[in-house]
Amino acid sequence: MNDQNLRSQTDTKEQVTASPLRCLTGAVISGGMGFAAYSLMIAIATNFATKPIHSINPLVVRISSAVRTLVVGVVALGSGIFGIVAIGLLALGVQLLIQQLTKEKSSEN
């Protein structure tokens, strides 16, 4: 690609405004991904709990415990972030809906 094509593609992008429907759709998608990550976290934690570490070496036990904690923690962090994003998008959608309804009432008067 030459530079002229790149410039014309970036110049023609329009800014998309937020709408209550877009926010609700994003909240549903993010909530679904958060629930999937939560289910994965529960499955991983259950799997780790049912399979104990078989070693006499204390260093191996400590490293294995740390790795298991990190794996469950990272998945829990992802689940929490997706949940917070879903709640935020839902709140933004409600706010935009209220703003649209109050703007219509004020324009009627």
C-alpha positions as CSV (number, residue, x, y, z in Angstrom):
1,M,0.0,0.0,0.0
2,N,1.2,3.5,-0.7
3,D,0.9,6.4,1.7
4,Q,-1.9,8.0,-0.2
5,N,-4.2,5.0,0.4
6,L,-3.4,5.0,4.1
7,R,-4.1,8.7,4.5
8,S,-7.4,8.4,2.7
9,Q,-8.5,5.5,4.9
10,T,-7.7,7.3,8.1
11,D,-9.4,10.5,7.0
12,T,-12.7,8.9,6.1
13,K,-13.3,7.4,9.6
14,E,-16.3,8.9,11.3
15,Q,-16.7,9.0,15.1
16,V,-19.5,6.7,16.2
17,T,-21.7,8.1,19.0
18,A,-22.8,6.0,21.9
19,S,-26.5,4.9,22.0
20,P,-28.4,3.0,24.6
21,L,-28.7,0.0,22.3
22,R,-25.0,-0.1,21.7
23,C,-24.3,0.1,25.4
24,L,-26.8,-2.7,26.1
25,T,-25.3,-4.9,23.4
26,G,-21.8,-4.3,24.8
27,A,-22.9,-5.0,28.3
28,V,-24.5,-8.3,27.3
29,I,-21.3,-9.4,25.5
30,S,-19.0,-8.3,28.3
31,G,-21.3,-9.9,30.9
32,G,-21.3,-13.2,28.9
33,M,-17.5,-13.1,28.6
34,G,-17.2,-12.4,32.4
35,F,-19.5,-15.3,33.2
36,A,-17.5,-17.6,30.9
37,A,-14.3,-16.5,32.6
38,Y,-15.9,-17.0,36.0
39,S,-17.0,-20.5,35.0
40,L,-13.5,-21.2,33.7
41,M,-12.0,-20.0,37.0
42,I,-14.3,-22.3,39.0
43,A,-13.3,-25.2,36.8
44,I,-9.6,-24.5,37.1
45,A,-9.8,-24.1,40.9
46,T,-11.8,-27.3,41.3
47,N,-9.3,-29.2,39.1
48,F,-6.4,-27.9,41.2
49,A,-8.2,-28.8,44.4
50,T,-8.9,-32.4,43.3
51,K,-5.3,-33.0,42.2
52,P,-2.8,-32.3,45.0
53,I,0.9,-31.8,44.5
54,H,2.8,-35.0,44.9
55,S,6.3,-34.0,45.9
56,I,8.5,-34.2,49.0
57,N,10.7,-31.3,47.9
58,P,9.4,-28.1,49.6
59,L,10.7,-25.8,46.8
60,V,8.5,-27.7,44.2
61,V,5.5,-27.5,46.5
62,R,6.0,-23.7,47.0
63,I,6.5,-23.0,43.3
64,S,3.5,-25.2,42.3
65,S,1.3,-23.5,44.8
66,A,2.4,-20.1,43.6
67,V,1.8,-21.0,39.9
68,R,-1.7,-22.4,40.8
69,T,-2.5,-19.2,42.7
70,L,-1.3,-17.0,39.8
71,V,-3.4,-18.9,37.3
72,V,-6.6,-18.7,39.3
73,G,-5.9,-15.1,40.2
74,V,-5.3,-14.0,36.5
75,V,-8.6,-15.7,35.4
76,A,-10.4,-14.1,38.4
77,L,-9.0,-10.7,37.5
78,G,-10.3,-11.1,33.9
79,S,-13.7,-12.2,35.1
80,G,-13.9,-9.2,37.5
81,I,-12.8,-6.7,34.8
82,F,-15.4,-8.0,32.3
83,G,-18.1,-7.8,35.1
84,I,-17.2,-4.2,35.9
85,V,-17.2,-3.2,32.2
86,A,-20.6,-4.8,31.8
87,I,-22.0,-2.9,34.8
88,G,-20.4,0.4,33.5
89,L,-21.9,-0.1,30.0
90,L,-25.3,-0.9,31.5
91,A,-25.1,2.3,33.6
92,L,-24.0,4.3,30.6
93,G,-26.9,3.0,28.6
94,V,-29.4,3.9,31.3
95,Q,-27.8,7.4,31.6
96,L,-28.1,7.9,27.8
97,L,-31.7,6.7,27.8
98,I,-32.6,9.2,30.6
99,Q,-30.8,12.0,28.7
100,Q,-32.7,11.2,25.5
101,L,-36.0,11.1,27.3
102,T,-35.4,14.4,29.2
103,K,-34.2,16.1,26.0
104,E,-37.4,15.1,24.2
105,K,-39.6,16.4,27.1
106,S,-37.7,19.7,27.2
107,S,-37.9,20.2,23.5
108,E,-41.7,19.6,23.6
109,N,-42.2,22.5,26.1
